[in-house]
Amino acid sequence: MSSENTAAPQAHKPNASGGALDRYFKITERGSSISAEIRGGLAAFFAMSYIVVLNPLVIGTGADSAGNTLGVPQVAAVTALVAGVMTILMGVIAKQPFAMAAGLGVNALLASTIATTPGLTWADIMGLVIIAGLIMTVLVLTGFRTAVFEAVPESLKTAIVAGIGFFIAFIGLVDSGIIRRMPDAAGTTVPVSFGVGGHLLGWPTLVFIFGLFLTIALFIRNVRGAILIGVVASTALSIILEAVFHIGSGKGNPTGWSLNVPALNNFSFSAPDFSLIGSARFGAFGAIGVLGASLLVFAILLSVFFDAMGVSVGLATEAGTIDKDGKVENINEVLLVDAVGSVVGGGASGSANQIFVESATGIGEGARTGLANIVTGVLFLVAIIASPLVTIVPFEAVAPALVVVGFLMVRQAVHIDWQDWGLGIPAFMTIISCRCRTRSLTVLVQGSSPTPSSVWFRVAGARCTGSCTWCPQCSSSTSAWVLSTVSRTSVD
């Protein structure tokens, strides 16, 4: 797979500094610089800082079977804490610019499905998350998870990159309000609509359009810091518009801000509440039985198992940290830290922490090493007590960066062999499954599994490459082929 660097405009490759920091993180070797890493870390933080606000709203307000909630302030504190710690660990251990935070897919699963299980409390549920993380850690240490990762052929890995690109761009368009979910009462099979009633309305939409055109213009002119400049300028415009027009929240107001209201009077410092740390319990097996608890652990494990694999391929391709054989550098360390993120996240009752796809924004700004993660992680730790860092930047100011980075990643699709139907059709299904089905990247990687269509094209005479995992005769790992098929069938 091509490791062509399609991300941010870069200055001339820096000269080797020979410093310990440079040697440890391979800053010069990867064509980066300390200033680029700092910019990338800042951009990544602003792109994903919304999780400190959103995660508490997802799992902090939902009640368990006993009617108890975790609490918004408590979840916000542990969300920022664990995101900061795990992001720094990813940078130091794996040396990759892959930031981590509470996964949106798994926290929705916990709040909307598992929490409604009779007899389970939030403490029991977080205990299940810890067990799933421990199992995944063992799978990494035994080499099983890496083997499954490497069994995916290069064309499908490239398709994952392009699919993630569409995924990121779609998130940006939804967060900005350009694309909106259609109300169920509309009685239509079309799940989304354009703007408000087919029209682009409201000042927040203007902020998005301004940020998008500004970021594109800066990229075209090869301005370093294009993404960060776009986010900062859009945030400044948002603050001015909110102060003048008092736009307010989008709740009940379709032309309002989608989540964060960029008001300066929101600035405050508060002592964090870490009372949730260590509150997880392993009482689920006694409450609902061994079989029931085991099935829930499997559901959580399946939700987090594949996500890091798909995201890391896409991010590493953009960062240029894939070797000539198409393998992500330090992939064992990446998967290990990702697995530990579930253990730590469950132990803090903040949900499993995973690699965030919004890390691509930092990579688009120039991040190439784990040093950027240090910057992002420190900002998350600061956000524990300084709420303005995460509440003053609206979605509409960050969304343009996601759309631009999505475009950069989609360009990788030119490296797919579309003339080979046996690889082209599964690659195509991989891309559209990411775009159309879910915000969870698990489905995206499952799209890389053997599909009935790929087998049919094989029977019909599609050309075999000699290394395809969709064909049991040619697969370098038949067991991985069977596992992928079973896992896909189980989820579907």
C-alpha positions as CSV (number, residue, x, y, z in Angstrom):
1,M,0.0,0.0,0.0
2,S,1.2,3.4,-0.8
3,S,2.4,5.5,2.1
4,E,2.2,8.7,0.1
5,N,1.9,11.6,2.5
6,T,-1.1,13.5,1.5
7,A,-1.5,15.5,4.6
8,A,-0.5,19.1,5.6
9,P,1.8,21.3,3.6
10,Q,5.3,20.9,5.0
11,A,8.3,23.0,5.0
12,H,11.7,21.7,3.8
13,K,12.7,18.6,5.7
14,P,14.4,19.7,8.8
15,N,18.0,18.9,9.5
16,A,18.8,16.3,12.1
17,S,19.2,17.9,15.4
18,G,20.7,14.8,17.1
19,G,18.9,15.6,20.3
20,A,17.5,12.9,22.6
21,L,13.9,14.0,21.9
22,D,14.5,13.9,18.2
23,R,16.1,10.5,18.3
24,Y,13.4,8.9,20.6
25,F,10.4,10.1,18.6
26,K,12.2,10.0,15.2
27,I,11.1,13.5,14.5
28,T,13.7,14.2,11.8
29,E,13.5,10.7,10.4
30,R,9.8,11.2,9.7
31,G,10.3,14.6,8.1
32,S,8.7,16.5,10.9
33,S,9.8,19.2,13.4
34,I,9.0,20.1,17.0
35,S,6.9,23.1,15.9
36,A,4.9,20.9,13.5
37,E,4.3,18.3,16.2
38,I,3.0,21.1,18.6
39,R,0.7,22.4,15.9
40,G,-0.6,18.9,15.2
41,G,-1.1,18.2,18.9
42,L,-3.2,21.4,19.2
43,A,-5.2,20.7,16.2
44,A,-6.0,17.1,17.3
45,F,-7.1,18.4,20.7
46,F,-9.5,21.0,19.3
47,A,-10.9,18.4,16.9
48,M,-11.7,15.8,19.6
49,S,-12.2,17.9,22.7
50,Y,-15.9,17.7,22.2
51,I,-15.7,14.2,23.8
52,V,-15.3,15.8,27.2
53,V,-18.7,17.4,26.8
54,L,-20.4,14.6,24.8
55,N,-19.4,11.5,26.7
56,P,-20.9,12.7,30.0
57,L,-24.2,13.4,28.1
58,V,-24.2,9.9,26.8
59,I,-23.3,7.8,29.8
60,G,-23.5,10.3,32.6
61,T,-27.2,10.9,32.2
62,G,-28.4,7.4,31.4
63,A,-29.8,5.4,34.2
64,D,-29.0,1.8,34.9
65,S,-31.6,-0.9,35.9
66,A,-31.7,0.5,39.4
67,G,-32.3,4.1,38.2
68,N,-28.9,5.4,39.2
69,T,-26.7,7.6,37.0
70,L,-23.0,8.2,36.9
71,G,-23.3,12.0,36.9
72,V,-22.2,14.5,34.3
73,P,-19.4,16.3,36.4
74,Q,-17.9,13.0,37.5
75,V,-17.9,11.5,34.0
76,A,-16.5,14.7,32.5
77,A,-13.6,14.6,35.0
78,V,-12.6,11.0,34.3
79,T,-13.2,11.4,30.5
80,A,-10.6,14.2,30.3
81,L,-8.2,12.4,32.8
82,V,-8.2,9.0,31.0
83,A,-8.0,10.6,27.5
84,G,-5.0,12.7,28.6
85,V,-3.2,9.7,30.2
86,M,-3.9,7.2,27.4
87,T,-3.0,9.7,24.7
88,I,0.3,10.4,26.3
89,L,1.0,6.7,26.8
90,M,0.2,6.1,23.1
91,G,2.7,8.8,22.2
92,V,5.5,7.6,24.5
93,I,5.1,3.8,24.0
94,A,3.9,3.5,20.4
95,K,5.4,6.8,19.2
96,Q,2.5,7.4,16.9
97,P,0.3,10.5,16.6
98,F,-2.8,8.6,17.5
99,A,-4.8,10.4,20.2
100,M,-7.2,8.4,22.4
101,A,-10.5,9.1,24.2
102,A,-13.7,7.5,25.2
103,G,-15.1,5.7,22.1
104,L,-18.5,6.9,20.8
105,G,-19.5,3.5,19.5
106,V,-18.9,1.6,22.7
107,N,-20.3,4.3,25.1
108,A,-23.5,4.3,23.1
109,L,-23.7,0.5,23.3
110,L,-23.2,0.8,27.1
111,A,-25.8,3.5,27.6
112,S,-28.5,2.5,25.2
113,T,-28.4,-1.3,25.4
114,I,-26.3,-2.9,28.2
115,A,-27.4,-0.4,30.9
116,T,-31.0,-1.4,30.3
117,T,-30.3,-5.1,31.2
118,P,-32.3,-5.9,34.4
119,G,-30.1,-6.5,37.4
120,L,-27.0,-4.6,36.1
121,T,-25.6,-1.5,37.7
122,W,-23.2,0.9,36.2
123,A,-20.4,-0.5,38.4
124,D,-21.2,-4.0,37.0
125,I,-21.2,-2.7,33.4
126,M,-17.8,-1.0,33.8
127,G,-16.5,-4.3,35.2
128,L,-17.5,-5.9,32.0
129,V,-15.6,-3.2,30.1
130,I,-12.5,-4.0,32.1
131,I,-12.8,-7.8,31.4
132,A,-13.2,-7.1,27.7
133,G,-10.1,-4.9,27.8
134,L,-8.1,-7.6,29.6
135,I,-9.1,-10.2,27.1
136,M,-8.1,-7.9,24.3
137,T,-4.7,-7.3,26.0
138,V,-4.1,-11.0,26.1
139,L,-5.0,-11.3,22.4
140,V,-2.4,-8.6,21.7
141,L,0.3,-10.2,23.8
142,T,-0.3,-13.6,22.2
143,G,0.0,-12.0,18.7
144,F,-3.6,-13.0,17.7
145,R,-4.9,-9.5,17.2
146,T,-1.8,-8.5,15.2
147,A,-2.2,-11.6,13.0
148,V,-5.9,-10.7,12.2
149,F,-4.7,-7.2,11.4
150,E,-2.0,-8.3,9.0
151,A,-4.4,-10.8,7.3
152,V,-6.2,-7.9,5.6
153,P,-4.9,-7.5,2.0
154,E,-3.3,-4.2,0.9
155,S,-6.1,-3.2,-1.4
156,L,-8.6,-3.5,1.4
157,K,-6.4,-1.6,3.8
158,T,-6.3,1.2,1.2
159,A,-10.1,1.0,1.0
160,I,-10.2,1.4,4.8
161,V,-8.2,4.7,4.5
162,A,-10.6,6.0,1.8
163,G,-13.6,4.8,3.8
164,I,-12.4,6.6,6.9
165,G,-11.9,9.7,4.8
166,F,-15.6,9.6,3.8
167,F,-16.4,8.8,7.4
168,I,-14.5,11.9,8.8
169,A,-15.9,14.2,6.1
170,F,-19.5,13.0,6.8
171,I,-19.0,13.6,10.6
172,G,-17.8,17.2,9.7
173,L,-20.9,17.8,7.6
174,V,-23.2,16.5,10.3
175,D,-21.5,18.4,13.1
176,S,-21.8,21.6,11.1
177,G,-25.5,21.1,10.4
178,I,-25.0,20.9,6.6
179,I,-26.4,17.4,6.8
180,R,-29.1,16.7,9.4
181,R,-31.0,13.6,10.4
182,M,-34.6,13.5,9.1
183,P,-37.2,13.2,11.8
184,D,-38.9,9.8,12.0
185,A,-42.3,11.5,11.7
186,A,-41.3,12.6,8.2
187,G,-42.3,9.1,6.9
188,T,-39.4,9.0,4.4
189,T,-36.8,6.4,3.7
190,V,-34.2,9.1,3.3
191,P,-32.3,9.2,6.7
192,V,-30.7,12.6,6.3
193,S,-31.6,16.0,4.7
194,F,-29.7,19.0,3.5
195,G,-29.6,21.9,6.0
196,V,-32.8,23.1,7.5
197,G,-35.7,22.1,5.2
198,G,-33.4,22.0,2.2
199,H,-31.8,25.4,2.9
200,L,-28.6,26.5,4.6
201,L,-29.7,28.8,7.4
202,G,-28.1,30.4,10.5
203,W,-24.9,32.0,11.6
204,P,-23.2,28.7,12.6
205,T,-23.5,27.5,9.0
206,L,-21.8,30.7,7.9
207,V,-19.0,29.9,10.3
208,F,-18.5,26.5,8.8
209,I,-18.5,27.8,5.2
210,F,-16.0,30.6,6.2
211,G,-13.7,28.0,7.9
212,L,-13.9,25.6,5.0
213,F,-13.0,28.1,2.4
214,L,-10.3,29.6,4.6
215,T,-8.7,26.2,5.3
216,I,-8.8,25.2,1.6
217,A,-7.2,28.5,0.6
218,L,-4.4,28.1,3.1
219,F,-3.8,24.6,1.9
220,I,-3.6,25.7,-1.7
221,R,-1.1,28.3,-0.8
222,N,1.0,25.8,1.2
223,V,0.6,27.7,4.5
224,R,1.9,25.9,7.4
225,G,-0.6,25.6,10.2
226,A,-3.5,25.8,7.7
227,I,-5.9,23.6,9.8
228,L,-5.0,25.2,13.1
229,I,-5.4,28.7,11.7
230,G,-8.8,27.7,10.2
231,V,-10.0,26.4,13.6
232,V,-8.8,29.5,15.5
233,A,-10.1,32.0,13.0
234,S,-13.5,30.2,12.9
235,T,-13.7,30.1,16.7
236,A,-12.9,33.8,16.8
237,L,-15.7,34.5,14.3
238,S,-18.0,32.3,16.3
239,I,-17.4,34.3,19.5
240,I,-18.0,37.6,17.8
241,L,-21.3,36.4,16.2
242,E,-22.5,34.9,19.5
243,A,-21.7,38.1,21.3
244,V,-23.6,40.3,18.8
245,F,-26.5,38.1,17.8
246,H,-27.0,35.9,20.9
247,I,-27.6,32.8,18.8
248,G,-27.7,30.2,21.6
249,S,-27.9,26.5,21.6
250,G,-29.3,24.4,18.8
251,K,-31.6,22.6,21.2
252,G,-35.1,23.6,20.0
253,N,-33.5,26.1,17.6
254,P,-32.3,24.6,14.2
255,T,-30.2,27.6,13.5
256,G,-28.3,27.5,16.8
257,W,-24.9,26.0,17.7
258,S,-24.9,22.2,17.5
259,L,-23.3,21.5,20.9
260,N,-20.9,24.1,22.4
261,V,-22.0,27.8,22.6
262,P,-18.9,29.9,22.0
263,A,-19.6,32.4,24.8
264,L,-16.7,34.0,26.8
265,N,-18.8,34.1,29.9
266,N,-18.5,30.3,30.1
267,F,-14.9,30.6,31.4
268,S,-14.6,29.0,34.7
269,F,-12.3,26.8,36.8
270,S,-13.6,24.0,39.0
271,A,-12.2,21.2,41.2
272,P,-12.7,17.9,39.4
273,D,-14.7,15.0,41.0
274,F,-12.8,11.7,40.6
275,S,-15.2,9.7,42.8
276,L,-15.9,7.2,39.9
277,I,-12.3,6.0,39.8
278,G,-12.2,2.4,41.2
279,S,-16.0,2.1,41.5
280,A,-16.2,-0.7,38.9
281,R,-17.3,-4.1,40.2
282,F,-17.4,-7.6,38.8
283,G,-20.9,-8.5,39.9
284,A,-22.5,-9.0,36.5
285,F,-21.8,-12.8,36.5
286,G,-23.8,-13.1,39.7
287,A,-26.5,-10.7,38.7
288,I,-27.4,-12.1,35.3
289,G,-25.5,-15.4,35.1
290,V,-22.2,-16.5,33.6
291,L,-23.7,-17.0,30.1
292,G,-25.4,-13.6,30.0
293,A,-22.4,-11.7,31.3
294,S,-20.1,-13.5,28.9
295,L,-22.3,-12.5,25.9
296,L,-22.2,-8.9,27.0
297,V,-18.4,-9.1,27.3
298,F,-18.2,-10.5,23.8
299,A,-20.4,-7.7,22.5
300,I,-18.2,-5.0,24.1
301,L,-15.0,-6.9,22.9
302,L,-16.4,-7.1,19.3
303,S,-17.2,-3.4,19.4
304,V,-13.7,-2.3,20.3
305,F,-11.6,-5.1,18.7
306,F,-11.7,-3.9,15.1
307,D,-11.9,-0.2,15.6
308,A,-8.2,0.4,16.3
309,M,-7.2,-1.8,13.3
310,G,-9.1,0.3,10.8
311,V,-8.3,3.7,12.3
312,S,-4.6,3.0,12.7
313,V,-4.2,2.0,9.1
314,G,-5.9,5.2,7.9
315,L,-4.0,7.4,10.3
316,A,-0.6,5.8,9.6
317,T,-1.1,6.0,5.9
318,E,-1.6,9.8,6.2
319,A,1.3,10.2,8.6
320,G,3.6,8.1,6.4
321,T,4.4,5.7,9.2
322,I,3.8,2.6,7.2
323,D,6.8,0.6,6.0
324,K,7.4,-0.7,2.6
325,D,5.5,-3.9,3.3
326,G,2.4,-2.0,4.2
327,K,2.7,-2.6,8.0
328,V,2.1,0.1,10.5
329,E,5.2,1.0,12.6
330,N,5.1,-0.3,16.2
331,I,1.7,-1.9,15.5
332,N,2.0,-4.2,18.5
333,E,2.5,-1.3,20.8
334,V,-0.4,0.6,19.2
335,L,-2.8,-2.3,19.7
336,L,-1.5,-2.9,23.2
337,V,-2.1,0.7,24.4
338,D,-5.5,0.6,22.7
339,A,-6.4,-2.5,24.6
340,V,-5.2,-1.1,27.9
341,G,-7.4,2.0,27.1
342,S,-10.4,-0.3,27.7
343,V,-9.1,-1.5,31.0
344,V,-8.3,2.0,32.3
345,G,-11.4,3.5,30.9
346,G,-13.6,0.9,32.5
347,G,-11.7,1.2,35.8
348,A,-12.4,4.9,35.8
349,S,-16.0,4.4,34.8
350,G,-15.6,6.6,31.8
351,S,-16.1,3.9,29.1
352,A,-13.5,2.2,26.9
353,N,-10.9,4.5,25.4
354,Q,-9.9,4.0,21.8
355,I,-7.9,5.6,19.1
356,F,-9.8,8.6,17.8
357,V,-10.3,9.1,14.1
358,E,-10.2,12.8,14.6
359,S,-6.4,12.4,15.2
360,A,-6.3,12.7,11.4
361,T,-6.8,16.5,11.9
362,G,-3.5,16.6,13.9
363,I,-1.8,14.6,11.2
364,G,-3.2,16.9,8.6
365,E,-1.6,19.8,10.5
366,G,1.8,18.1,10.5
367,A,1.9,15.6,13.3
368,R,4.1,12.6,12.5
369,T,5.3,11.3,15.9
370,G,4.2,10.6,19.4
371,L,5.4,14.0,20.5
372,A,2.1,15.5,19.2
373,N,0.3,13.1,21.5
374,I,2.1,14.6,24.4
375,V,0.7,18.0,23.5
376,T,-2.8,16.7,23.0
377,G,-2.7,14.7,26.2
378,V,-1.4,17.6,28.4
379,L,-4.3,19.7,27.0
380,F,-6.8,17.1,28.0
381,L,-5.3,17.1,31.5
382,V,-5.6,20.9,31.7
383,A,-9.2,20.6,30.5
384,I,-10.0,18.7,33.7
385,I,-10.1,22.1,35.5
386,A,-10.3,24.6,32.7
387,S,-13.6,24.0,31.0
388,P,-13.3,26.8,28.3
389,L,-10.7,24.7,26.5
390,V,-13.5,22.4,25.5
391,T,-16.6,24.5,25.6
392,I,-15.6,27.6,23.7
393,V,-14.8,25.9,20.4
394,P,-18.1,25.0,18.6
395,F,-18.5,22.0,16.3
396,E,-18.9,24.4,13.4
397,A,-15.4,25.7,13.8
398,V,-13.8,22.3,13.8
399,A,-16.0,20.7,11.1
400,P,-14.1,22.3,8.2
401,A,-10.9,20.6,9.3
402,L,-12.6,17.2,9.3
403,V,-14.0,17.8,5.8
404,V,-10.5,18.8,4.4
405,V,-8.7,15.9,6.1
406,G,-11.4,13.5,4.8
407,F,-10.7,14.8,1.3
408,L,-7.0,14.1,1.7
409,M,-7.6,10.5,2.9
410,V,-10.1,9.7,0.1
411,R,-7.4,10.4,-2.5
412,Q,-5.8,7.1,-1.4
413,A,-8.5,5.3,-3.4
414,V,-6.5,5.8,-6.6
415,H,-4.1,3.0,-5.3
416,I,-6.8,0.4,-5.3
417,D,-6.7,-2.1,-8.2
418,W,-10.3,-1.4,-9.4
419,Q,-9.7,-3.6,-12.5
420,D,-9.5,-6.7,-10.2
421,W,-13.2,-7.4,-9.4
422,G,-12.3,-9.8,-6.6
423,L,-10.5,-7.0,-4.8
424,G,-12.4,-4.0,-6.2
425,I,-15.9,-5.1,-5.1
426,P,-14.9,-5.8,-1.4
427,A,-13.0,-2.6,-1.4
428,F,-16.0,-0.7,-2.7
429,M,-18.3,-2.4,-0.1
430,T,-15.7,-1.4,2.6
431,I,-15.9,2.2,1.7
432,I,-19.6,2.6,1.4
433,S,-20.3,0.5,4.6
434,C,-18.2,3.1,6.5
435,R,-20.1,6.0,4.9
436,C,-23.6,4.6,5.1
437,R,-24.1,2.3,8.1
438,T,-22.7,3.6,11.3
439,R,-20.4,5.9,13.3
440,S,-18.6,2.8,14.5
441,L,-15.6,1.7,12.5
442,T,-16.1,-1.9,13.5
443,V,-18.4,-2.3,10.5
444,L,-15.8,-0.8,8.3
445,V,-13.2,-3.4,9.1
446,Q,-15.8,-6.1,8.9
447,G,-16.3,-4.9,5.4
448,S,-12.8,-6.1,4.7
449,S,-13.9,-9.6,5.6
450,P,-14.8,-12.2,2.9
451,T,-18.2,-11.4,1.5
452,P,-20.6,-13.5,-0.6
453,S,-20.0,-11.2,-3.5
454,S,-16.2,-11.7,-3.3
455,V,-16.6,-15.5,-3.3
456,W,-19.0,-15.2,-6.3
457,F,-16.5,-13.2,-8.3
458,R,-13.9,-15.8,-7.4
459,V,-16.1,-18.6,-8.7
460,A,-16.9,-16.5,-11.8
461,G,-13.3,-16.3,-12.6
462,A,-12.0,-13.1,-11.0
463,R,-8.2,-13.0,-11.1
464,C,-6.4,-14.3,-8.0
465,T,-3.5,-12.2,-6.6
466,G,-2.0,-15.1,-4.7
467,S,-2.3,-13.3,-1.4
468,C,-6.0,-12.6,-1.0
469,T,-7.7,-13.3,2.3
470,W,-11.1,-13.4,0.8
471,C,-10.2,-16.7,-0.9
472,P,-9.6,-19.7,1.5
473,Q,-7.3,-21.4,-1.1
474,C,-5.0,-18.4,-1.4
475,S,-5.3,-16.9,2.1
476,S,-2.1,-16.6,4.0
477,S,-4.1,-17.4,7.1
478,T,-7.1,-19.6,6.6
479,S,-8.0,-19.4,10.3
480,A,-8.1,-15.6,10.0
481,W,-10.4,-15.9,7.0
482,V,-12.8,-18.1,8.9
483,L,-12.7,-15.9,12.0
484,S,-13.5,-12.8,9.9
485,T,-16.4,-14.5,8.3
486,V,-17.9,-15.7,11.5
487,S,-17.4,-12.4,13.2
488,R,-19.1,-10.6,10.4
489,T,-22.0,-13.0,10.3
490,S,-22.5,-12.7,14.1
491,V,-22.7,-8.9,14.0
492,D,-24.9,-8.7,10.9
